[in-house]
Amino acid sequence: MEKLGKKSSPEGRAARRERLEAAGLSFAGSRLPTHDELDAALCAWLGWLTRTTPERVHAVGLPLWRDAEGWLREGRILDVRRT
């Protein structure tokens, strides 16, 4: 799979929109969504998948953890299995 451009760049945003549209999402109008709008769409889509077809979504990585100073550090991310 090709590496996507930076999510703040027009190319990266267009590539992300194309991937989401290929998964069945649609966006109103012809304007390129902001990276925040694309992030929100991706999160909503992943949430919908976990409720409707949970077998397609799996967690990758280590659980959420606290460092020595007590800060929360990134944990698992969700990945979609190809159908």
N, C-alpha and C positions, 0 to 999 in steps of 0.2 A: 504494500500500500504506500502511495506517495506521501511525503511529508507535506503538511499544509503550511502555507505562509503564515506570518504573524497574524493573530486574530484582529489586531488593530489596523492592518493594511487592507486596502480595497480588495486585493487579490485573495488574501486569507479569508476575508468576510464572504466573498463571492464563492469560494470553494466550500466553505462551511454551509452556506445557503444551499448550494447544489447538492451536497450530501444529505442535508435534512429533507430537501424536496424529493430526492431519490427514495427516501424512507417513507414518503407519503405525507409529509407536512407541507403546508402552503402558507405563503406570506401575502398579505394584502398589498396591492400596488406594485410598481416596478422599482421603487426605491430600495437600495441595498440596506438591509437591517444593520443596526449598530452591533458591536460585539456583545454588548449587554443583552440586546434583544435575542441574539443568536444563543447566548448562554442560557437565557430563560427558556427559550424554545426547546433546547436540548434537555434541560432539566425536567421540563414538563413532559416531554416525550418519554424520557427514561422512567419517570414516575408512572406514567400510563402503562408502559410495558411491564413494570414490576407488578402491576395490578391485573393486567389482562393476559399476559403471557410470561409469567415469572421464569419459566425455563429458558427464555432467551437472554436473561440478564444475569450476570454473575459478578461478584466482587473480586477485585484483584488487589493484591498488596497486603500490607500489614495493617492491623487495627489502629484506630486513632490512639495516640499516646501522648503523655506529658514528658517534656524534657526536664533536665535537672532544676531549671528555674520555675517549673510549674506551667509553662506555656503548652497549649495544645498544639500538636503537630499533625500534619496531614496523615490520614489513614487510607483506608481502602477507596478505590474508585470503582465505578460501575462500568462494565464493558458489555457490549451486545454481541451475542453469538450470531454468526451469519446463518441465514436460513437457506 
